[in-house]
Amino acid sequence: MIWIILLLVVVAVVAYRYRVPLLAKILGQPQSRIERRLERRKD
């Protein structure tokens, strides 16, 4: 059970770290556009 939780945490950290390339690949949009969208949300 602890391994499942640990695996989920690791996957979540990796997905957050590489969110721009992952979103670009999933959405089929350029990475620069995704980066601009994410920066706009912080404000």
N, C-alpha and C positions, 0 to 999 in steps of 0.2 A: 504493500500500500504506500509506504513512504517513497518507493521508487517512482510511482506514478506521479505523486505530487512534485517530487524533485525534477522529473522529466518535464512536467508542465511549466515549472518555473524557468527551467533552462530554455525551453522553446519560446516562452513569452519574452525573455530577455533578448534572445537572438532575433526574434521578429521585430522587437522595438528598435534594436540597434540597426537593423537593415530594412527599416520600414519604407524608406524612399525607393530603393531598387525593387523591393517586393511589390509595393503599390504600383509602380510604373509598369512592371511586368503583368500584374493582374489586370490593371485598367487599360493597358495598351497606350499609355500616354508618356511623353518625355519626362525624364527625371526632373528637369528644371521646372516644369510646370507643377509637379507634385511638391517640390521644395518651396515654391512661391506660395502654394495653398497652405502648407503647414506653417510657414512663417506668418502668414496673415492671421491664422487662428490664435497665435500667441498674443497678439495685440489686443 
